[in-house]
Amino acid sequence: MTNEVYDEMDKNEFDIDALRDANDNSKKYLTFISDGLVFGIPIDNVIEIITNHNVTKLPRVPDYVQGIINLRGQIIPIIDIRLRMNKPAAEPSSTNCVIILEVDSISIGILVDVVMQVFDIENKITPPPSKSQEFVSGMSTLADGTVVFCMDCQLLVNSK
């Protein structure tokens, strides 16, 4: 540890997040698989992951809107990320889960094939090669060579 860190600790105003941000050139992403591709969502937007969910269907909504859930008194819309990206729907399986996101005080759930883990992805994110992935803000490669498509949560929540 540097002397600056010790000085911060002595002041009783120790902010680990600020120090982590100051000393780290990466950002944490929760990764998941959808239609065989690996996507990452900034961990700052992730509230929780739920596996047992009863979705209440809604009439007259786009096909990608699966419905709503009541999560501890909060009504949260659930979208199928595959259908939202114009991919074929997945067969329900035991690995399907919902990632609850919060973006600009708006909560939304996205149905994904399987959640992987949290990775530190360097801030060197490459723009996507085409605009065909409208919710993807960039790409990065993990240490094992896996390509991760970084999702833009703002676009996901604010798109029509």
C-alpha positions as CSV (number, residue, x, y, z in Angstrom):
1,M,0.0,0.0,0.0
2,T,1.1,3.5,-0.7
3,N,1.4,6.2,1.9
4,E,-1.6,7.9,0.4
5,V,-3.7,4.9,1.2
6,Y,-2.5,4.9,4.8
7,D,-3.2,8.6,5.1
8,E,-6.8,7.9,3.9
9,M,-7.2,5.2,6.5
10,D,-6.0,7.5,9.3
11,K,-8.6,10.1,8.4
12,N,-11.5,7.6,9.0
13,E,-12.8,8.6,5.6
14,F,-11.6,5.5,3.9
15,D,-13.5,5.0,0.6
16,I,-12.5,1.7,-0.9
17,D,-14.5,2.3,-4.1
18,A,-12.7,5.6,-4.8
19,L,-9.3,3.9,-4.2
20,R,-10.3,0.9,-6.4
21,D,-11.3,3.3,-9.2
22,A,-8.1,5.3,-8.8
23,N,-5.8,2.3,-8.9
24,D,-7.6,0.2,-11.5
25,N,-7.8,0.5,-15.3
26,S,-10.7,-1.9,-15.5
27,K,-14.4,-2.1,-14.9
28,K,-16.4,-5.1,-13.5
29,Y,-18.9,-6.7,-15.8
30,L,-21.4,-9.5,-15.1
31,T,-21.2,-11.9,-18.1
32,F,-23.9,-14.0,-19.5
33,I,-24.6,-16.1,-22.6
34,S,-27.4,-15.5,-25.0
35,D,-27.7,-17.4,-28.3
36,G,-24.2,-18.6,-28.0
37,L,-22.6,-15.1,-27.6
38,V,-21.0,-13.8,-24.4
39,F,-22.4,-10.4,-23.2
40,G,-21.3,-8.2,-20.4
41,I,-23.3,-5.8,-18.3
42,P,-21.6,-3.2,-16.0
43,I,-21.9,-4.6,-12.5
44,D,-23.0,-1.1,-11.4
45,N,-26.3,-1.7,-13.1
46,V,-27.0,-5.2,-11.7
47,I,-29.3,-5.4,-8.7
48,E,-29.6,-9.2,-8.5
49,I,-30.0,-12.4,-10.3
50,I,-33.1,-14.5,-9.9
51,T,-33.7,-18.1,-11.0
52,N,-37.2,-19.0,-9.9
53,H,-39.5,-16.4,-11.4
54,N,-43.2,-16.5,-12.2
55,V,-43.9,-14.0,-15.0
56,T,-47.3,-12.6,-15.4
57,K,-48.1,-12.3,-19.1
58,L,-49.4,-9.0,-20.4
59,P,-51.7,-8.4,-23.3
60,R,-50.8,-6.3,-26.3
61,V,-47.1,-5.9,-25.6
62,P,-44.2,-6.5,-28.0
63,D,-43.1,-10.2,-28.3
64,Y,-39.9,-9.6,-26.5
65,V,-41.7,-8.4,-23.3
66,Q,-42.3,-11.6,-21.4
67,G,-44.5,-9.9,-18.8
68,I,-43.9,-8.6,-15.3
69,I,-42.9,-9.9,-11.9
70,N,-43.6,-8.7,-8.4
71,L,-40.2,-8.6,-6.7
72,R,-40.7,-7.7,-3.0
73,G,-43.5,-5.3,-3.9
74,Q,-41.9,-3.7,-6.9
75,I,-43.4,-4.5,-10.3
76,I,-40.5,-5.2,-12.8
77,P,-41.0,-5.7,-16.6
78,I,-39.1,-8.7,-17.9
79,I,-37.8,-8.8,-21.5
80,D,-36.3,-11.7,-23.3
81,I,-32.9,-10.4,-24.4
82,R,-32.8,-12.9,-27.3
83,L,-36.1,-11.7,-28.8
84,R,-35.1,-8.1,-28.1
85,M,-32.0,-8.5,-30.3
86,N,-34.1,-10.2,-33.0
87,K,-32.7,-13.7,-32.3
88,P,-34.8,-16.9,-32.0
89,A,-36.4,-17.6,-28.6
90,A,-34.7,-20.1,-26.4
91,E,-36.3,-23.2,-25.0
92,P,-36.9,-22.8,-21.3
93,S,-34.2,-24.6,-19.2
94,S,-32.9,-24.8,-15.7
95,T,-30.1,-22.4,-16.6
96,N,-32.3,-19.6,-17.7
97,C,-32.4,-16.7,-15.2
98,V,-33.4,-13.1,-15.0
99,I,-30.9,-10.3,-14.3
100,I,-32.5,-7.4,-12.6
101,L,-31.0,-4.1,-13.7
102,E,-31.4,-0.6,-12.5
103,V,-30.6,2.2,-14.9
104,D,-31.5,5.8,-14.1
105,S,-33.8,4.7,-11.3
106,I,-35.7,2.4,-13.7
107,S,-35.7,-1.4,-12.9
108,I,-36.0,-4.0,-15.7
109,G,-35.3,-7.7,-15.8
110,I,-33.6,-9.4,-18.7
111,L,-34.1,-13.1,-19.4
112,V,-30.8,-14.7,-20.4
113,D,-29.7,-18.3,-21.2
114,V,-27.1,-18.6,-18.5
115,V,-25.1,-16.2,-16.2
116,M,-21.3,-16.8,-16.2
117,Q,-19.4,-14.7,-13.7
118,V,-18.1,-11.3,-13.0
119,F,-14.9,-10.3,-14.9
120,D,-12.7,-7.2,-14.8
121,I,-12.6,-5.9,-18.3
122,E,-10.0,-3.4,-19.2
123,N,-11.2,0.1,-20.2
124,K,-9.9,-0.7,-23.7
125,I,-13.2,-1.5,-25.2
126,T,-13.3,-1.7,-29.0
127,P,-16.4,-0.3,-30.9
128,P,-18.5,-3.0,-32.5
129,P,-17.7,-3.7,-36.1
130,S,-21.3,-3.0,-37.2
131,K,-24.4,-1.3,-36.0
132,S,-26.4,-4.6,-36.2
133,Q,-26.0,-5.1,-32.5
134,E,-28.0,-2.0,-31.4
135,F,-27.5,-2.6,-27.7
136,V,-23.8,-3.3,-27.8
137,S,-21.5,-0.4,-27.0
138,G,-18.3,-2.3,-27.6
139,M,-16.3,-5.5,-27.4
140,S,-13.4,-6.7,-25.4
141,T,-11.4,-9.9,-25.2
142,L,-10.9,-11.8,-21.9
143,A,-7.6,-13.4,-21.0
144,D,-8.8,-16.8,-22.3
145,G,-9.6,-15.3,-25.7
146,T,-13.4,-15.1,-25.2
147,V,-14.9,-12.1,-26.9
148,V,-17.4,-10.2,-24.7
149,F,-20.0,-7.9,-26.2
150,C,-20.5,-5.0,-23.7
151,M,-24.1,-4.0,-23.5
152,D,-25.3,-0.4,-23.2
153,C,-27.9,-0.5,-20.5
154,Q,-29.0,3.0,-21.3
155,L,-30.0,2.0,-24.8
156,L,-31.6,-1.2,-23.5
157,V,-33.9,0.7,-21.0
158,N,-34.6,3.7,-23.2
159,S,-35.2,2.1,-26.6
160,K,-38.7,1.6,-27.9
